[in-house]
């Protein structure tokens, strides 16, 4: 069991990524910083943060391979991706978020009630 594998028993600890931040500054090489945290498994089965870890930065390198892992077990799954696909995917995700944010809000417009008038009853033809 590596220090990155999921916890199983009370007292087990692991290191996981808490959050990440992308940097795509104009004129620079894109990069992503990953912030680690240490987790412990409690007796009730829940997990709790016990420490903030280091920050690890990955700078975009064209064509660099990245072995894929099962997110539940941390085991390698025998397939790779690469920086090109990952960074293109993040770009696509960011642009989709922009497109959705730019779209006009969809608000259900209340329908106007239909107004009908009733004619007054008459006692026959009026002259």
N, C-alpha and C positions, 0 to 999 in steps of 0.2 A: 504494500500500500504506500503510495507516494503522499507527500504532504499536500497534494492538490486533489486527491481522491475524496469522494464524499465520506462524511462521518457515518458510522454505523452504531457504535456503542457509546453509552454515556462516558464522557471524558475524552473521546476521540476529538482531535483537532484537525483542521484543514485550513489551507490558504485558498482564497477565492478572489476573483476580481469584483470589487465593490462598484466601481464606475469607471468609465473611460471618457477621454476628451480628445476630439480630433482637432488638428491644427492644419489649416489650409491657407496660410497667410500668402498674400500676393507675392510672387517672386521666390517663394521657398518651396522645398520639397515637402509634400504632405506627410504628416505623421500622426500617430495615435499614442496617447499616454494612458496606460492601464494602472489604476490604483488598487493595490491589494489590501485585504483585511484578513485577520485570523479569526476563525470561528471555532466554537466548542459545542459538542453535543451534550445537552442536559439530560437529567434522568427522566424528564417527562417527554423526551423525544424531540423537543424543539432545539433550535440552534441559536447561539448568542454570539455577538461580536465580542472579542476580548482584546483585540489590538488592531491598530492601523499598520499596514505594512508599507513596503516600498512602492515607488512608482517606476514602472517599466515602460520605456518608449520604443515604438517600432516606427522606423522611417521607411516610407515607400521605396521599394527596390524592384524595378521592372522584372517580371518573370520569376521572382523568388518564390520557391515552393513552400507551402505550409501544409503539414500533415493534418488531416481532419480527425477530431476526437468525438466520442460519444459524450454529450454533455451530462448524462446521468451517471456514467461510470468513469469518465476521464480516459477510457481506453482508446487507443488508436483504432480507426475503423478500416485502414487499408486503402484509403483514397486521399488524394491531395487536392488542394486548390492553390491559388497563387495570389501574390499581392495585386496583380492586375484585376483579377475577379473581385477580390475583397474591396479594393478602393473604388472600382467601378460600381459595385453594389452600394457602397456608402454614398457615392455621388448620386446614384439613382434614387436612393431613399431620401436624401436631402432635397432633391428636386421635386420629388413627389410630395414631400411635406410642404414645400413652398407653393406648389400648385394648389394643394388643398387649402392652405392658409389664404391664398389669393382669391379663391372662389367666393362668389357672393353667398352670404348665408342663406340656407334654405329654411324659410319660415313658412309654416302653414298659414296661408292667408284666410282670415275668417270670411265665410261666404255671407254675402248680404242677404238678409231675409227677403223673401219674395213678398211684396206688398200687394195685397188684393183689396179691391174696394167692392163693397156690396151695394147694389142699387137698392134704393128704398122701395119697398113694395108699394104698389099703387092699387087703387080700387077700380081699375079699368082704364080705358083710354082717357087721356087728358086732352082737353081742347085748348 
